[in-house]
């Protein structure tokens, strides 16, 4: 499974097109979020970059 990392300002959302796929990348609170597409269920899940963060981010790991 491929995924990519992007750093941007708060609340930004962008699409990143690669030669094979189109990724939608969400950035929460200025932190890096990896957004991965599950091509079986066609849903998106996000994982907050696993560096030391404040505990309140544990509730922000999923994006609809």
C-alpha atoms as one frame of an Amber mdcrd trajectory, in Angstrom:
protein
   0.000   0.000   0.000   1.320   3.375  -0.995   0.963   6.477   1.085   2.475
   9.925   1.156   3.218  12.636   3.651   2.478  16.305   3.271   3.009  19.231
   5.625   0.728  22.239   5.295  -1.208  24.826   7.245  -4.185  24.121   9.493
  -7.215  22.479   8.000  -5.980  22.404   4.430  -6.985  19.675   2.039  -5.452
  18.961  -1.323  -5.427  16.297  -3.978  -2.074  14.949  -5.086  -1.999  13.170
  -8.397   0.648  10.552  -9.053   1.102   8.679 -12.346  -1.177   5.879 -11.131
  -3.424   7.298  -8.438  -5.144  10.339  -7.056  -4.625  10.954  -3.358  -6.600
  13.274  -1.170  -4.487  14.585   1.679  -5.885  16.212   4.772  -3.738  18.176
   7.208  -5.038  18.647  10.726  -3.761  21.318  13.094  -0.618  21.889  11.012
   0.528  18.304  11.535   1.289  15.672   8.993  -1.447  13.188   8.207  -0.949
  10.162   6.014  -4.036   9.410   3.990  -4.340   5.962   2.499  -6.999   4.706
   0.132  -8.374   1.265   0.689  -9.221   0.169  -2.838 -11.386  -2.713  -1.663
 -13.870  -0.738   0.407 -13.181   2.602  -1.321 -12.911   4.381   1.995 -10.201
   6.663   3.289  -8.380   6.399   6.571  -5.847   8.747   8.073  -3.006   8.124
  10.465  -1.401  10.946  12.389   2.360  11.057  11.995   3.740   8.915  14.803
   5.991  11.407  16.532   5.405  12.612  20.104   2.134  14.541  20.198  -0.350
  15.694  22.752  -2.776  12.971  23.923  -5.842  14.753  22.525  -4.771  13.749
  19.012  -5.677  10.156  19.773  -9.306  11.073  19.196  -8.491  12.749  15.858
  -7.006   9.779  14.054 -10.000   9.094  11.802 -11.345  11.400   9.133 -14.636
  11.023   7.356
